[in-house]
Amino acid sequence: MMVVVAIKNLIEHDPDLKVKVIIADIASRYGYMINYKKAWHGKQKALAGVFGDWEESYAFLPRLILALEASKPGTVFSPRYQDEEIQSPEPGNKRHFRRLFWAFKPSIDGFGFCVPVIQVDGTFLTGKYKGTLLIASGADANRQVFPLAFAIVEGENVDSYG
């Protein structure tokens, strides 16, 4: 716990801080050498304290999508969830995020002015929850990249691309 308190300010300024830097910082400030595992766990807890943990973020996602739909008329959102029974004494369902497609209204309107070629590219998401962030883009009359739509999918497969 002391490691978390000691490095919280460092994590706020640089979330990508290396564990070796944390070990060196604790050693220089307190004259105590901690091991790699303790520094790594301290960093994870400090990140969760500053930015929230993964479960909180994913639980917040449905409310975020509803807020975006209300504030951005004409924008298309298509989230997909997988409902699963909670394994606890209390009955109920828990929604698990699976994938999300969205296209902003200006992109939808501008699509008609693009060259009729669509490019799709993706990048892998790292962290606790894996997936792929996809972007569909076109080119406008000035041959500039024009973003059309975005998607977060759990993997590159026919079901996700559909």
Sine and cosine of phi, psi and omega as CSV:
sin_phi,cos_phi,sin_psi,cos_psi,sin_omega,cos_omega
0.00,0.00,-0.58,0.81,0.01,-1.00
-0.89,0.45,-0.58,0.82,0.02,-1.00
-0.89,0.46,-0.67,0.74,-0.01,-1.00
-0.87,0.49,-0.74,0.67,0.00,-1.00
-0.89,0.45,-0.64,0.77,-0.06,-1.00
-0.93,0.36,-0.54,0.84,-0.09,-1.00
-0.96,-0.27,0.04,1.00,-0.07,-1.00
-0.84,0.55,-0.71,0.71,0.01,-1.00
-0.91,0.42,-0.62,0.78,0.03,-1.00
-0.89,0.46,-0.67,0.74,-0.01,-1.00
-0.93,0.38,-0.60,0.80,0.04,-1.00
-0.87,0.49,-0.63,0.78,-0.03,-1.00
-0.99,0.12,-0.49,0.87,-0.03,-1.00
-0.55,-0.84,1.00,0.02,-0.01,-1.00
-0.90,0.45,-0.33,0.94,-0.01,-1.00
-1.00,-0.05,0.30,0.95,-0.02,-1.00
-0.83,0.56,0.75,-0.66,-0.01,-1.00
-0.96,0.28,0.54,-0.84,-0.01,-1.00
-0.88,0.47,-0.60,0.80,0.03,-1.00
-0.87,0.48,-0.59,0.81,0.03,-1.00
-0.93,0.38,-0.61,0.79,0.04,-1.00
-0.90,0.44,-0.71,0.71,0.02,-1.00
-0.86,0.51,-0.71,0.70,0.00,-1.00
-0.91,0.41,-0.62,0.78,0.01,-1.00
-0.91,0.42,-0.72,0.70,0.02,-1.00
-0.89,0.46,-0.66,0.75,0.00,-1.00
-0.90,0.43,-0.66,0.75,-0.04,-1.00
-0.96,0.28,-0.60,0.80,-0.04,-1.00
-0.99,0.16,-0.60,0.80,-0.13,-0.99
-0.91,-0.42,-0.12,0.99,-0.01,-1.00
0.92,0.40,0.44,0.90,-0.03,-1.00
-0.78,-0.62,0.78,-0.63,-0.02,-1.00
-1.00,-0.07,0.86,-0.51,0.06,-1.00
-0.98,-0.21,0.38,-0.92,0.00,-1.00
-0.99,0.10,0.19,-0.98,-0.07,-1.00
-0.87,0.50,-0.70,0.72,-0.04,-1.00
-0.87,0.49,-0.69,0.72,0.00,-1.00
-0.91,0.41,-0.64,0.77,0.03,-1.00
-0.92,0.40,-0.65,0.76,0.00,-1.00
-0.90,0.44,-0.73,0.68,0.03,-1.00
-0.89,0.45,-0.63,0.78,0.06,-1.00
-0.88,0.47,-0.66,0.75,0.03,-1.00
-0.90,0.44,-0.69,0.72,0.00,-1.00
-0.88,0.47,-0.67,0.74,0.02,-1.00
-0.93,0.36,-0.60,0.80,0.04,-1.00
-0.92,0.40,-0.67,0.75,0.07,-1.00
-0.87,0.50,-0.69,0.72,0.02,-1.00
-0.90,0.43,-0.61,0.79,0.02,-1.00
-0.93,0.38,-0.59,0.81,-0.04,-1.00
-0.99,0.13,-0.72,0.69,-0.13,-0.99
-0.95,-0.32,-0.09,1.00,-0.10,-1.00
1.00,0.02,0.35,-0.94,-0.03,-1.00
-1.00,-0.05,0.13,-0.99,-0.08,-1.00
-0.88,0.48,-0.68,0.74,-0.05,-1.00
-0.90,0.44,-0.67,0.74,0.04,-1.00
-0.88,0.48,-0.67,0.74,-0.02,-1.00
-0.90,0.43,-0.71,0.71,0.01,-1.00
-0.94,0.34,-0.53,0.85,0.06,-1.00
-0.93,0.37,-0.49,0.87,-0.01,-1.00
-0.98,0.20,-0.33,0.94,-0.11,-0.99
-0.82,0.57,-0.72,0.69,0.02,-1.00
-0.86,0.50,-0.63,0.78,0.04,-1.00
-0.93,0.38,-0.60,0.80,0.03,-1.00
-0.89,0.45,-0.69,0.72,0.00,-1.00
-0.90,0.44,-0.68,0.73,0.04,-1.00
-0.88,0.48,-0.65,0.76,0.03,-1.00
-0.91,0.42,-0.66,0.75,0.04,-1.00
-0.91,0.41,-0.66,0.75,0.04,-1.00
-0.87,0.49,-0.65,0.76,-0.02,-1.00
-0.94,0.33,-0.56,0.83,-0.09,-1.00
-1.00,-0.05,-0.24,0.97,-0.03,-1.00
-0.83,-0.56,0.97,0.26,-0.04,-1.00
-0.87,0.49,0.66,-0.76,-0.01,-1.00
1.00,-0.02,-0.24,0.97,0.05,-1.00
-0.98,0.19,0.64,-0.77,-0.06,-1.00
-0.98,-0.21,0.81,-0.58,0.10,-1.00
-0.83,-0.55,0.69,-0.73,0.04,-1.00
-0.66,-0.75,0.99,0.13,0.03,-1.00
-0.99,0.14,0.46,-0.89,0.10,-1.00
-0.77,-0.64,0.72,-0.70,0.01,-1.00
-0.83,-0.56,0.34,-0.94,0.12,-0.99
-0.88,-0.47,0.91,-0.41,0.01,-1.00
-0.99,0.15,0.73,-0.68,0.02,-1.00
-0.71,-0.70,0.55,-0.84,0.06,-1.00
-0.93,0.37,0.68,-0.73,0.08,-1.00
-0.98,0.19,0.74,-0.67,0.00,-1.00
-1.00,0.05,0.96,0.30,0.02,-1.00
-0.54,-0.84,0.20,-0.98,0.00,-1.00
-0.88,0.47,-0.47,0.88,-0.02,-1.00
-1.00,0.06,0.79,-0.61,0.01,-1.00
-0.95,0.31,0.46,-0.89,0.04,-1.00
0.37,-0.93,0.15,-0.99,0.01,-1.00
-0.91,-0.42,0.51,-0.86,0.07,-1.00
-0.85,-0.53,0.75,-0.66,-0.01,-1.00
-1.00,-0.03,0.79,-0.61,0.06,-1.00
-0.95,-0.32,0.81,-0.58,0.03,-1.00
-0.91,0.42,0.73,-0.68,0.03,-1.00
-0.91,-0.41,-0.79,0.61,-0.03,-1.00
-0.33,-0.95,0.28,-0.96,-0.04,-1.00
-0.54,-0.84,0.71,-0.71,0.13,-0.99
-0.88,-0.48,0.66,-0.75,0.12,-0.99
-0.51,-0.86,0.52,-0.85,0.06,-1.00
-0.64,-0.77,0.82,-0.58,-0.02,-1.00
-0.97,0.24,0.53,-0.85,-0.05,-1.00
-0.81,0.58,-0.71,0.70,0.02,-1.00
-0.88,0.47,-0.55,0.84,0.05,-1.00
-0.94,0.34,-0.63,0.78,0.03,-1.00
-0.89,0.45,-0.72,0.70,0.00,-1.00
-0.91,0.41,-0.61,0.79,-0.06,-1.00
-0.98,0.20,-0.23,0.97,-0.04,-1.00
-0.85,0.53,-0.57,0.82,-0.01,-1.00
-0.91,0.42,-0.30,0.95,-0.03,-1.00
-0.98,-0.21,0.16,0.99,-0.02,-1.00
-1.00,-0.08,0.37,-0.93,0.16,-0.99
-0.89,0.46,0.65,-0.76,-0.11,-0.99
-0.97,0.25,0.79,0.61,0.09,-1.00
-0.71,-0.70,0.78,-0.63,0.00,-1.00
-0.92,-0.39,0.72,-0.69,0.05,-1.00
-0.93,-0.36,0.66,-0.75,0.04,-1.00
-0.85,-0.52,0.77,-0.64,0.03,-1.00
-0.69,-0.73,0.37,-0.93,-0.03,-1.00
-0.57,-0.82,0.30,-0.96,0.10,-1.00
-0.67,-0.74,0.58,-0.82,-0.02,-1.00
-0.97,0.23,0.66,-0.75,0.08,-1.00
-1.00,0.01,0.69,-0.72,0.02,-1.00
-0.93,-0.38,0.28,-0.96,-0.04,-1.00
0.85,-0.52,-0.32,-0.95,-0.05,-1.00
-0.91,0.42,-0.66,0.75,-0.02,-1.00
-0.96,-0.27,0.85,-0.52,-0.03,-1.00
-1.00,0.04,0.29,-0.96,0.04,-1.00
0.22,-0.98,-0.19,-0.98,0.02,-1.00
-0.69,-0.72,0.73,-0.68,0.12,-0.99
-0.99,-0.10,0.88,-0.48,-0.01,-1.00
-0.95,-0.32,0.54,-0.84,0.11,-0.99
-0.72,-0.70,0.73,-0.68,0.11,-0.99
-0.97,-0.23,0.78,-0.63,-0.03,-1.00
-0.68,-0.73,0.36,-0.93,0.06,-1.00
-0.78,-0.63,-0.21,-0.98,0.06,-1.00
-0.81,-0.59,0.71,-0.71,0.02,-1.00
-1.00,0.10,-0.11,-0.99,-0.06,-1.00
-0.89,0.45,-0.43,0.90,0.03,-1.00
-1.00,-0.02,0.21,0.98,-0.03,-1.00
0.87,0.49,0.53,0.85,0.08,-1.00
-0.99,-0.11,0.53,-0.85,0.01,-1.00
-0.91,0.41,0.75,-0.66,-0.01,-1.00
-0.84,-0.55,0.94,-0.35,-0.01,-1.00
-0.93,0.36,0.72,-0.69,-0.04,-1.00
-0.95,-0.31,-0.78,0.62,-0.08,-1.00
-0.44,-0.90,0.32,-0.95,-0.03,-1.00
-0.73,-0.69,0.42,-0.91,0.06,-1.00
-0.45,-0.89,0.59,-0.81,0.18,-0.98
-0.90,-0.43,0.86,-0.51,-0.03,-1.00
-0.83,-0.56,0.39,-0.92,-0.04,-1.00
-0.99,0.16,-0.16,0.99,0.03,-1.00
0.04,-1.00,0.30,-0.95,0.02,-1.00
-1.00,0.05,0.99,-0.11,0.00,-1.00
-0.53,-0.85,0.15,-0.99,-0.06,-1.00
-0.88,0.48,-0.66,0.75,0.00,-1.00
-0.87,0.49,-0.71,0.71,-0.01,-1.00
-0.93,0.38,-0.68,0.73,-0.03,-1.00
-0.93,0.37,-0.47,0.89,0.04,-1.00
-0.92,0.40,0.00,0.00,0.00,0.00
